[in-house]
Amino acid sequence: MPAIQLTPAERKEHRAAAHHLDPVVYVGAEGLTPAVVKETDAALKAHGLIKVRVFSDDREERERILAELSGRLDAAPIQHIGKLLVLWRPIPPKEKAPDEDRKPGPKTVKIIKYSKRGGQRPQVKKVTVLGNQRVTPGGSIKRAKPRATSVKKKLAGQ
């Protein structure tokens, strides 16, 4: 018995979303091996909604594989058409890497300034914008935050 129970409306939405997908896991003549289960689990973690193609002509065998995969991986069986099986499991939230708190680095931005006269070409300028800068609507670059100065320099300036 699968751990995730879906309403018919939810199942219908997932079927519609899976329509254009290609199979990402293939079950061959060996059947449901530990490697196939591991790849299916990895695909569910990455995509959430996947198609599995089973190269078996026995319908009961395919239904057994669908039930076993959904039970082992805590996934919801969405659909079984021919040799294609559709499984869904919510994608787990990704863990943050330790250095993801850093600010964004420099990026290249294309600034286009149109001429006030209609017939002339616009000026195109590529500019590197640092992490603490922003581009204004007029096309100039400004600091997003004021530059931090030390307390000593602030006191010395008074």
C-alpha positions as CSV (number, residue, x, y, z in Angstrom):
1,M,0.0,0.0,0.0
2,P,1.6,3.3,-1.0
3,A,2.2,5.9,1.7
4,I,0.9,8.8,-0.3
5,Q,-2.9,8.9,-1.0
6,L,-4.0,11.3,-3.7
7,T,-7.5,12.5,-4.6
8,P,-8.7,11.9,-8.1
9,A,-8.3,15.6,-8.9
10,E,-4.7,15.6,-7.8
11,R,-4.0,12.4,-9.7
12,K,-5.6,14.0,-12.8
13,E,-3.2,17.0,-12.5
14,H,-0.2,14.8,-12.2
15,R,-1.3,12.7,-15.2
16,A,-1.6,15.9,-17.2
17,A,1.8,17.1,-16.1
18,A,3.4,13.7,-16.9
19,H,2.0,13.6,-20.5
20,H,4.9,15.3,-22.1
21,L,7.6,13.5,-20.0
22,D,10.0,10.9,-21.4
23,P,10.8,7.8,-19.3
24,V,13.9,8.4,-17.1
25,V,14.1,4.8,-15.6
26,Y,14.0,1.6,-17.6
27,V,13.3,-1.8,-16.1
28,G,14.8,-4.5,-18.2
29,A,14.7,-8.3,-18.3
30,E,16.3,-8.6,-14.8
31,G,13.2,-7.0,-13.3
32,L,13.2,-4.8,-10.3
33,T,16.8,-4.9,-9.1
34,P,18.3,-2.8,-6.3
35,A,20.0,-0.6,-8.9
36,V,16.7,0.1,-10.5
37,V,15.1,1.0,-7.2
38,K,18.1,3.3,-6.4
39,E,17.9,5.1,-9.8
40,T,14.1,5.5,-9.4
41,D,14.6,7.0,-5.9
42,A,17.3,9.4,-7.3
43,A,15.0,10.4,-10.2
44,L,12.1,11.0,-7.8
45,K,14.3,13.2,-5.5
46,A,15.4,15.2,-8.6
47,H,12.2,15.5,-10.5
48,G,9.3,14.5,-8.3
49,L,7.2,13.2,-11.2
50,I,8.7,10.5,-13.4
51,K,7.9,7.9,-16.0
52,V,9.3,4.4,-15.8
53,R,9.3,2.1,-18.9
54,V,9.1,-1.7,-18.2
55,F,10.2,-4.0,-20.9
56,S,7.9,-6.9,-20.0
57,D,4.9,-8.2,-21.8
58,D,3.2,-9.5,-18.7
59,R,0.6,-6.9,-17.4
60,E,0.4,-8.5,-13.9
61,E,4.2,-8.2,-13.7
62,R,4.1,-4.5,-14.6
63,E,1.3,-3.9,-12.0
64,R,3.4,-5.7,-9.4
65,I,6.4,-3.5,-10.2
66,L,4.3,-0.4,-9.9
67,A,3.0,-1.4,-6.6
68,E,6.4,-2.5,-5.3
69,L,8.1,0.7,-6.4
70,S,5.4,2.9,-4.9
71,G,5.5,1.0,-1.7
72,R,9.3,0.9,-1.3
73,L,9.9,4.5,-2.3
74,D,6.8,6.0,-0.5
75,A,5.6,7.4,-3.9
76,A,2.1,7.6,-5.3
77,P,1.3,5.6,-8.4
78,I,-0.3,7.9,-10.8
79,Q,-0.9,5.9,-14.0
80,H,-0.1,2.7,-15.8
81,I,-0.6,2.7,-19.5
82,G,0.9,-0.1,-21.5
83,K,4.6,-0.4,-20.6
84,L,4.8,3.1,-19.0
85,L,4.4,3.7,-15.3
86,V,4.1,7.1,-13.8
87,L,5.2,7.8,-10.2
88,W,5.0,11.0,-8.0
89,R,6.6,12.0,-4.8
90,P,7.0,15.5,-3.4
91,I,10.5,16.8,-4.0
92,P,12.3,17.2,-0.6
93,P,13.6,20.6,0.3
94,K,17.3,21.0,-0.6
95,E,19.8,21.5,2.1
96,K,21.7,24.8,2.0
97,A,25.4,24.6,1.4
98,P,27.5,26.3,4.1
99,D,28.6,29.1,1.8
100,E,25.2,29.9,0.2
101,D,24.8,32.9,2.6
102,R,27.3,34.8,0.4
103,K,26.2,37.7,-1.7
104,P,26.1,37.4,-5.5
105,G,29.3,38.1,-7.4
106,P,29.9,40.5,-10.3
107,K,27.7,40.1,-13.4
108,T,27.7,41.7,-16.8
109,V,24.7,43.8,-17.7
110,K,23.8,45.4,-21.1
111,I,22.6,49.0,-20.8
112,I,20.7,50.4,-23.8
113,K,20.1,54.1,-24.0
114,Y,17.7,55.2,-26.7
115,S,18.3,58.4,-28.6
116,K,15.9,61.4,-28.1
117,R,15.7,61.6,-31.9
118,G,13.7,58.8,-33.3
119,G,15.9,57.8,-36.3
120,Q,19.2,57.2,-34.5
121,R,20.5,53.9,-33.2
122,P,20.4,53.3,-29.4
123,Q,23.7,53.3,-27.5
124,V,24.6,49.8,-26.2
125,K,27.0,49.6,-23.3
126,K,28.1,46.4,-21.4
127,V,28.9,47.1,-17.8
128,T,30.1,44.9,-14.9
129,V,27.9,45.3,-11.9
130,L,29.3,44.2,-8.6
131,G,27.3,42.6,-5.8
132,N,26.8,45.9,-3.9
133,Q,25.7,47.9,-7.0
134,R,22.5,48.3,-8.9
135,V,21.5,49.8,-12.3
136,T,19.1,52.8,-12.1
137,P,16.3,53.2,-14.6
138,G,18.4,56.0,-16.2
139,G,21.2,53.5,-16.9
140,S,23.7,54.7,-14.3
141,I,25.2,52.5,-11.7
142,K,24.8,53.2,-8.0
143,R,25.7,51.5,-4.8
144,A,22.8,49.5,-3.3
145,K,24.0,50.2,0.2
146,P,26.2,53.0,1.4
147,R,29.8,52.1,1.9
148,A,30.6,51.2,5.5
149,T,33.2,53.4,7.2
150,S,34.9,52.7,10.4
151,V,33.9,54.4,13.7
152,K,37.3,56.0,13.9
153,K,37.0,57.7,10.5
154,K,33.5,58.9,11.4
155,L,34.8,60.5,14.6
156,A,37.8,62.0,12.9
157,G,35.6,63.7,10.3
158,Q,33.6,65.6,12.9
